[in-house]
């Protein structure tokens, strides 16, 4: 699935929630004080644990029969319909599990069938604030970390405040407030402290704040901006972001 604009209701919610996040003392009512769990001992590869759902698109490759390879969509019934094979239920399976099920249908050894996702379309994550590309919807591609997500989607904008990054996670159940997780980017990048580098879930909302200097600059009238810029150049760049903060992959 390609990135997209947020619907009006979601944009309004984002504006209200962003104002709450940036207001002093407002996080304490919703923030969990125990902190996120420690990172797992075993390395998690998001693409390997991502589970298929409609309308994801996958490529199926047969090692000994390249002519039978095909690209198919997961249908609403949870099946992919393969030419010469028929429907195979893959919803809720990882790509490795889907390959095993297809191999079973065609009576081939497991290593003879490969399945890979070519279009993620079933779940999304929402980006708000100072990120390259602006506020938008992006594909959920498995439980990648917040830093990996920001890298994949273009990184932070020049006006971003690295100390103001939050993940807002809706809770199931009526009347339960959303969970707000604070991301300590400085600790993640400079002290290799991964405790706040949480793994995103479908429908998570990632908020990146704006530097105070940038907020002030936007409020300055155009006719005063030359004077403002001349004054700013005399001020040390105390809000310069870390050199190794999330950047888009090369």
C-alpha positions in Angstrom: 0.0 0.0 0.0 1.3 3.5 -0.8 1.3 6.3 1.7 -1.8 8.5 1.9 -3.3 11.5 3.5 -5.1 11.3 6.8 -8.9 11.6 6.8 -10.4 14.8 8.3 -11.5 13.2 11.5 -8.1 11.6 12.1 -6.4 15.0 11.3 -8.6 16.7 13.9 -7.8 14.1 16.5 -4.1 14.5 15.7 -4.2 18.2 16.3 -6.0 17.8 19.6 -3.7 15.0 20.8 -0.6 16.8 19.7 -1.6 19.8 21.7 -2.1 17.5 24.7 1.2 15.8 24.2 3.1 19.1 24.1 1.4 20.7 27.0 3.4 20.6 30.3 2.2 18.0 32.8 -0.4 16.4 30.4 1.5 13.2 29.8 1.3 11.9 33.4 -2.4 11.1 33.1 -2.0 8.6 30.3 1.7 7.6 30.4 2.6 4.2 31.8 5.2 4.7 34.5 6.6 1.2 34.3 8.2 1.9 31.0 8.4 -0.4 28.0 9.6 -4.0 28.3 13.3 -4.8 27.7 14.3 -5.7 24.2 14.0 -9.4 23.4 17.2 -11.6 23.5 16.4 -13.0 20.0 16.7 -10.7 17.0 13.3 -10.1 15.5 13.1 -9.6 11.7 9.8 -7.9 11.0 9.3 -9.3 7.5 9.6 -12.8 8.9 7.0 -12.5 11.6 4.5 -10.3 9.6 1.3 -12.1 9.1 -0.7 -11.9 5.8 -4.1 -10.5 5.5 -6.4 -9.0 2.8 -5.5 -7.1 0.6 -1.7 -7.8 0.9 -0.1 -8.9 -2.4 2.4 -11.7 -2.4 4.7 -13.3 -5.0 4.9 -17.1 -5.1 7.9 -18.7 -6.7 8.4 -22.3 -7.5 12.1 -23.2 -7.6 11.9 -25.8 -10.4 9.1 -24.2 -12.3 9.8 -20.4 -12.8 7.0 -20.3 -15.4 4.5 -21.0 -12.6 5.6 -18.1 -10.5 2.8 -15.6 -9.9 1.8 -12.5 -8.0 -1.5 -12.7 -6.3 -3.6 -10.8 -3.8 -4.9 -12.1 -0.5 -8.7 -12.1 -1.0 -11.4 -11.2 1.6 -11.8 -14.9 2.3 -8.2 -15.1 3.4 -7.1 -17.1 0.4 -4.8 -16.6 -2.5 -5.9 -18.1 -5.8 -3.0 -19.7 -7.7 -3.3 -20.7 -11.3 -3.1 -24.5 -11.6 -3.3 -24.8 -7.8 -6.5 -23.2 -6.7 -7.4 -21.4 -3.5 -5.0 -21.7 -0.6 -5.8 -20.1 2.8 -2.9 -17.9 4.0 -4.5 -15.3 6.2 -2.8 -15.1 9.6 0.3 -16.9 8.3 3.8 -15.7 8.0 5.4 -15.9 4.5 7.3 -19.0 5.6 4.1 -20.6 6.9 2.3 -19.7 3.7 5.1 -21.2 1.6 4.8 -24.4 3.6 1.0 -24.6 3.1 1.4 -24.0 -0.7 4.1 -26.6 -0.9 1.8 -29.1 0.8 -0.9 -28.3 -1.7 1.3 -28.9 -4.7 3.2 -31.8 -3.0 6.6 -30.2 -3.2 9.4 -30.0 -0.6 9.2 -26.9 1.5 12.5 -25.5 0.1 11.0 -25.5 -3.4 8.5 -22.8 -2.7 9.1 -19.2 -1.8 6.6 -16.5 -0.7 7.4 -12.9 -0.3 5.2 -9.8 0.2 5.4 -7.3 -2.6 2.7 -4.9 -1.4 1.7 -4.3 2.2 -1.9 -3.2 2.3 -3.8 -4.7 5.2 -2.6 -2.6 8.2 -1.3 1.0 8.7 0.7 3.2 11.0 0.0 7.0 11.3 2.8 9.6 11.3 2.3 13.1 12.6 4.5 16.1 12.9 8.0 16.8 11.9 8.8 13.8 9.7 10.1 13.9 6.1 7.1 13.6 3.8 4.7 15.2 6.3 1.8 13.8 8.2 0.5 10.7 6.5 -0.4 7.0 6.6 2.3 4.4 6.0 2.3 0.7 5.6 2.7 -1.6 8.7 5.4 -4.1 7.7 5.7 -6.1 10.9 6.9 -5.2 14.4 9.8 -2.9 13.4 11.2 -0.5 16.0 10.2 3.1 16.1 13.7 4.1 14.9 13.5 1.6 12.0 10.1 2.9 11.1 11.3 6.5 11.0 14.3 5.5 8.9 12.1 3.6 6.5 9.7 6.5 6.1 12.3 9.2 5.4 13.6 10.2 8.9 13.0 13.4 10.8 12.6 16.8 9.2 15.1 19.6 9.9 12.6 21.2 12.3 12.0 18.1 14.3 12.6 18.1 18.1 14.3 14.6 18.7 13.4 14.9 22.4 9.7 15.0 21.6 8.8 11.7 20.0 5.8 9.7 21.2 3.9 6.6 20.2 0.2 6.7 21.0 -1.4 3.3 21.2 -5.2 2.9 21.4 -6.4 0.4 24.0 -9.2 -2.1 23.4 -12.3 -1.4 25.5 -14.5 1.6 25.8 -13.4 4.3 28.1 -9.8 3.1 28.4 -7.4 6.0 27.5 -4.7 5.6 24.9 -1.3 4.6 26.0 1.4 7.2 25.4 5.0 6.0 25.1 7.8 8.4 25.2 10.7 7.6 22.9 14.2 8.6 24.3 16.0 9.0 21.0 19.2 10.3 22.7 19.4 7.2 24.8 18.7 4.9 21.9 21.3 6.4 19.6 24.0 7.5 22.0 23.9 5.0 24.9 22.5 2.0 23.0 19.6 1.9 25.5 16.9 0.3 23.5 14.3 0.2 26.3 12.2 2.9 24.7 12.8 1.8 21.1 9.4 0.1 21.1 8.1 -2.1 18.3 5.2 -0.5 16.4 1.8 -2.2 16.2 -0.9 -1.7 13.6 -2.8 1.6 14.0 -0.1 3.1 16.2 0.3 6.9 16.0 3.8 8.3 16.0 4.2 12.0 16.9 7.3 14.0 16.3 7.4 17.4 17.9 8.8 20.7 16.5 11.9 22.6 17.7 11.0 25.8 19.7 13.0 27.9 17.3 11.1 26.5 14.3 7.7 27.3 16.0 8.8 30.8 16.7 10.0 31.3 13.1 6.7 30.3 11.7 5.0 32.9 13.8 7.3 35.7 12.7 5.6 38.0 10.0 7.3 37.9 6.6 8.5 41.5 6.8 10.3 40.8 10.0 12.0 37.5 9.0 15.2 39.1 7.6 15.7 40.8 11.0 14.8 37.6 12.8 17.3 35.6 10.8 20.1 38.0 11.5 19.4 37.7 15.2 19.2 33.9 15.1 22.6 33.7 13.4 24.1 35.2 16.6 22.5 32.5 18.8 24.4 29.2 19.4 22.6 26.2 17.8 21.6 24.7 21.1 18.8 22.7 19.4 20.9 21.1 16.7 19.8 17.5 16.3 22.2 14.6 16.7 24.2 13.7 13.6 23.1 10.0 13.8 19.3 10.5 14.3 17.0 8.5 12.0 17.6 9.2 8.3 16.1 7.6 5.2 17.9 4.4 4.1 20.3 4.8 1.2 
